[in-house]
């Protein structure tokens, strides 16, 4: 393997390192080398045989594309009154045709709230962005938030209540029938003393807590069981044992000089990701100097956080606890006082045992010692309680508790006050008065509570089970046999937007509102509340979950009205929450203002005095790595715990690491694959404590040997047309009593089955290489990197390093008179120090620009239509690769080679410097794509919205389903990034109407708005005050393939790694 790497470096004339995207490229596989000469596969020219298509069949493809179709109906239906809602901008007297309106609301996922700004046109929501007034998300979103607009218009949404006596054959019933029967069953259960079990996700709404309490007063035997497939139970339990506080605090990522992440992919999943990425990359801003933090990652998986680290140590996940103890022992020997007996640990011996980089370990120890009180060690939620306790001990000994923020601990928050003398005092307050009886009502998501729930179900002690927007038949540990236990329950009610594995085994299926059709409030921090308001009336005969409970609490099926929960919410705020805020304005003014902002600041803080409890260390340090396979089961970055499996946009969203779409898989290391005689697409049988599942293999560089990593959430039986049967159900591997944690199992088995399964990855699609540009990624320095140390010593090191490129003249200089741009000239900059490769920008672009979903088989033929891609490159060895990311899009070249070859002038240059597209001129020669050195153009081989069923997607009124400001392209047309020309035109029109000179100020692109790290800058280069010029003139700025002299208008800021070793010219790509 090392010889192959050496040969590859020699072939690139010694100027560049081993720099590769896949094993085919690394080992110079002849088939790969031949295939990458061409932008599309041979099959791309061939129409698909629909009858032979698997996975995405005719029916599935129609569902993918018709998911947005229901949006059109929103503009043509008579909706029920949605109550009092307040737009984010000034309340208009009426809807102005052609003008967007914006509403603040809140998206919730896995116990986190995200402030959103919903764009509507003619009353139809068409785009979600972040709410800039939200104190946590600060105007940023996630891919799930962006794509959730598709869930609203999903044709698979349930339209009416359904009932089945045998839980097999369902029929539509009226709401009055459903309510009357359920109220009778609830009253009978309470009267007989049998339990009513409500299975809910995390309860973070103060009004919902009151709602459950009121429900329990009507039905005293009701209990709420919180269940989330992914949670922070181990972190919370460990922190309570160490400090007596029941919730693990937040981390001040922007204040830590040194971060050590232990199997914690905090840049992609877990916690409030927009907040975490924003705070982390605040210390990666070259525009403010080079005061970078330093990130160490120790992990068995190959995570996005690990790929962004300065130092990454590959280690089996079940050995991390032992690593923490050895690290503590080494720091103890250097003078850090520890509260544990560490005599049997030696870091040097541990490093030798697991073949860890000793120089990197030594640097880690030095950095932690030197930055006591300004560093943080963070453990991922999948690590067990004993590991979390060991990490807490280490942070406490280093004084790193100063990096904690307790704002996420709501109860017991304090309000700062100022005395007459001007001194600040802190007054302890309590949460707004709520009669929740939470000790007897809300059962937290613990193993003991779930065990009690299941044993009571099996014993027939529970008469009614209500799935409050959850899918426990899919997410519960397999050996609970949840579906079988439900047979002992008389009445099962499932509240859901669409079909699920739980609804299939219920008596009543009650269709619920989408969050954009709902009211709500949420509090995850002491410092603020978030508010949720509907932006559209329910598209179907659905109801809000909370409204159903209010109706049932009344005891009469006739008490329901569409505004019932809105009034309940408003009343709770007026009587309970508003008085605690000490607002200076009356409630009648306060309420609409709060809805307008989407968030309410409380002026409260939460702080704690910490005293470490040494007795908590009794269980720490006892876990050791097994000798067999260790399996990690983790959250999918796209479909989460499976609740977004029926979203085609998210299924086709490339995995940030592997770039695989439409599937989950068993990721293993190259050496493990070699030892087991496996390669990618082979199928293995994974066995854990008698539970087994067949999984396709993906060989992933960087994963620890002997480890398997699998995403959960896939393979549901009843997820809808798109989600059902997509991927493999690895949830069956989750056990109710794991030795380590629900997501980590050692002593597992893996066996080759002899079968194969095709995984589709976009990593080798649209390669920049062409035969005439052989190895251009090595010779043209597509990726530029250096170190913080180099930059501080010589800020001009990049210019000096690349000086020889300017002297090369392999391509002729463009002759003729240059075009001048006297008014506006658009440009973009992408800071590779802030870009983490997450791909949130891709989803924002998809939604903004009406990008269709094409399906797995079409992606396999390089036919995906996404305008943006995040190129991922590896350098170094397959065991310990170094990763680089680069967002690639149309470069809007001044001398665009695509323009010169178009015979019909479908692609032309605009007066403001854009490479414009006239779709109605395009005849599909594809000369432009062939001549584009960046490979960023996409061709519509079919009308992907109407290629099946006689143009199903083209029927009226589907012309209203998309963003009306962007042309919907048809078959035979080329398309690409436009720098969101529709936004530019709208801003220009507004400036003209207002009599102002248009200079481009305030125009942003969709990708820029969504980027949680602010890695993208956009603006008018003729405006000397525009931020874009700071990037274009920065000493780390460069353009890709500069020697081609096409003069691209996207500037990249070279990546700086905060390492001690220097990156020389030889190490450039």
URBELZI-V778770 format. One record per helix or strand of 2 or more residues. SS is the DSSP state (helix for helix, strand for strand). FROM is the first residue (numbers start at 1). TO is the last residue. If there is no record, write none. Layout:
ss->SS from->FROM to->TO
ss->SS from->FROM to->TO
This chain:
ss->helix from->2 to->11
ss->strand from->19 to->20
ss->helix from->23 to->26
ss->helix from->30 to->35
ss->helix from->42 to->45
ss->helix from->50 to->52
ss->helix from->58 to->66
ss->helix from->70 to->74
ss->strand from->100 to->109
ss->strand from->112 to->121
ss->strand from->124 to->130
ss->helix from->143 to->152
ss->strand from->162 to->163
ss->strand from->171 to->172
ss->helix from->175 to->192
ss->strand from->195 to->200
ss->helix from->206 to->218
ss->strand from->222 to->226
ss->helix from->233 to->243
ss->strand from->250 to->251
ss->strand from->258 to->262
ss->helix from->273 to->284
ss->helix from->286 to->288
ss->strand from->294 to->299
ss->helix from->304 to->307
ss->strand from->311 to->314
ss->helix from->317 to->333
ss->helix from->347 to->354
ss->helix from->358 to->370
ss->strand from->375 to->379
ss->helix from->385 to->397
ss->helix from->400 to->403
ss->strand from->404 to->405
ss->strand from->414 to->418
ss->strand from->424 to->428
ss->helix from->438 to->441
ss->strand from->442 to->443
ss->helix from->447 to->458
ss->strand from->462 to->468
ss->helix from->472 to->475
ss->helix from->478 to->480
ss->helix from->482 to->488
ss->strand from->491 to->496
ss->helix from->503 to->505
ss->strand from->508 to->512
ss->helix from->515 to->517
ss->strand from->520 to->525
ss->strand from->528 to->532
ss->helix from->545 to->554
ss->helix from->564 to->580
ss->helix from->587 to->597
ss->strand from->599 to->601
ss->strand from->604 to->605
ss->helix from->614 to->619
ss->strand from->629 to->634
ss->helix from->648 to->651
ss->strand from->660 to->661
ss->strand from->666 to->668
ss->helix from->670 to->676
ss->strand from->682 to->688
ss->strand from->691 to->699
ss->strand from->707 to->711
ss->helix from->730 to->733
ss->strand from->744 to->756
ss->strand from->760 to->761
ss->helix from->771 to->773
ss->helix from->776 to->779
ss->strand from->785 to->787
ss->helix from->788 to->793
ss->helix from->797 to->801
ss->helix from->803 to->807
ss->strand from->826 to->831
ss->helix from->840 to->848
ss->helix from->856 to->860
ss->strand from->869 to->876
ss->strand from->881 to->888
ss->helix from->897 to->901
ss->strand from->907 to->909
ss->strand from->915 to->917
ss->helix from->919 to->921
ss->helix from->927 to->931
ss->strand from->938 to->939
ss->helix from->952 to->954
ss->helix from->958 to->960
ss->strand from->974 to->975
ss->helix from->981 to->993
ss->helix from->1006 to->1010
ss->strand from->1016 to->1020
ss->helix from->1028 to->1032
ss->strand from->1037 to->1038
ss->helix from->1042 to->1044
ss->strand from->1050 to->1053
ss->strand from->1055 to->1057
ss->helix from->1065 to->1067
